[in-house]
Amino acid sequence: MQSILILDFGGQYSHLIARRVREFSVYCEIFPCQKAAEGVDRLKPVGIILTGGPASVYEKGAPVLDKNVFTLGIPILGICYGGQLMAEACGGKVASAGKSEYGKTETEFVTDSALFQDVQSPGVTWMSHTDSVANLPAGFLSVARTVNCANAAFENAAKKLYALQFHPEVTHTQNGGLILKNFLYNVCGCTGDWAMGDYIEQAVRDCAERIGDGKVVLGLSGGVDSSVAAALLARAVGKRLTCIFVDHGLMRKNEGDEIEAAFKNRDLNFIRIDAEKRFLTRLDGVTDPESKRKIIGEEFVAVFEEEAKKIGAKFLAQGTIYPDVIESGGGAKKGGGHGGNKADTIKSHHNVGGLPERLGLTLVEPLRLLFKDEVRKIGFLLGLPEELVMRQPFPGPGLAIRVVGEITREKLDILREADAVFCGEIKRAGLDRDIHQYFAVLTPVKSVGVMGDHRTYDYLLALRGVVTGDFMTADFARIPYDILAAASSRIVNEVRGVNRIVYDITTKPPSTIEWE
Ligand code: XMP
């Protein structure tokens, strides 16, 4: 099987590159830039991609790359920082452009470059840089330009060295996918000999090898990620897997019973643990979102450790996926594999950032490098039912991060009822497939209203609906007013404690999907 080696310099989009390469049916792995030699040795790649990164090439401590990589005769594509490193290593000069070039930028391409075959010129690219290549190394040609950047792409076709100042992996770059595909197929000679099914085989093999004849407990939440992880592990270790559903009392209306009904009668060891009291006791009076997440993570692990002890399991499996890792500031350290370099912490996803430093169990996370839509593809390939695979995501900390501020049982009940009405209206309108995640959020704000002849002073509830491909970026869903009106009217009439409703019209970024 042909492989592409992706060397990570700490860019926000490094795993998006990997995901695009997989979309073109080519196998790839990400290695931190410091491990270039090991990556080359292990993968014997037909091509190398250097990612972007936050540093400047001349900065003290900026990540570097062994210059020998450029003389191996392996085709290389440098993206942004990776391209600047290539220019510098081959004798060119990088300089601060003085002014940052950020956002969508009109770009002219030299379309007889192998990279830009069938790419329309001019087109829009996504730029995010301050430095750029001022002088090209000998033997290199500029093959794209913008108003502010004369070397928006450059190449030495004879040596198969290519560089882009813009980010082809981001959907904002028109034809970005095609540019990557051109590198893979036109330059590296890839034939597309890899498929998602191969990922399953490899993950099953890796898990079986790792777990040996041991036992494993898996945190099953009923969502797509943990269900797919359970199906993979069941293939790897059969009945030595026990799925544990921890009902923390932070689930949506009727959800606990639905999950139990869905999994109890399958050919699986399934245990439901009623842990509402211990979770709510620990969360009592806690208002800070990160503290809530940490507490919930710790409590989950405590339950898993207790159960693992009873069963004699040494491994803890989780359905962690890549956005959980990257937004929790994840890197190469936890969970094995080659995660790349560390990114900034946005939220500690309970199944990543909430884990104690000294976990008494070995972690197994077979989906750690995948995006949600890739996990869904695997779910279908494993034969899981559509209603499970297409379920909208629900965060591990549950309604704890949708009751803003202090959590009480009363607030949770209000939110459960309101959320059920909103979700019911979305489904009734047939919008549940078009809106990728929709839910209600209970705020701590109270406002004055009037009901009948009486003054009310009740909670402000927010409704949120988003459309998204990978949950890393999202737009708010344009839900028709009639449907919002129906949901609003039903909620204020049917749910005691809410007298005002707003719809969240922010995108991610700068907001996030969940409120906490
Ligand atoms: P944000 O709020 O970060 O959410 O834009 C992105 C996606 O991740 C889900 N989410 C979580 N999933 N554990 C999870 O398993 C968590 O702690 C967690 N926090 C957020 C969120 O629902 C959205 O789909």
Residues whose N, C-alpha, C, O or C-beta is under 5 A from the ligand:
A	BS01	XMP	S348 H349 H350 P393 F394 P395 G396 P397 F471 T512 I513 E514
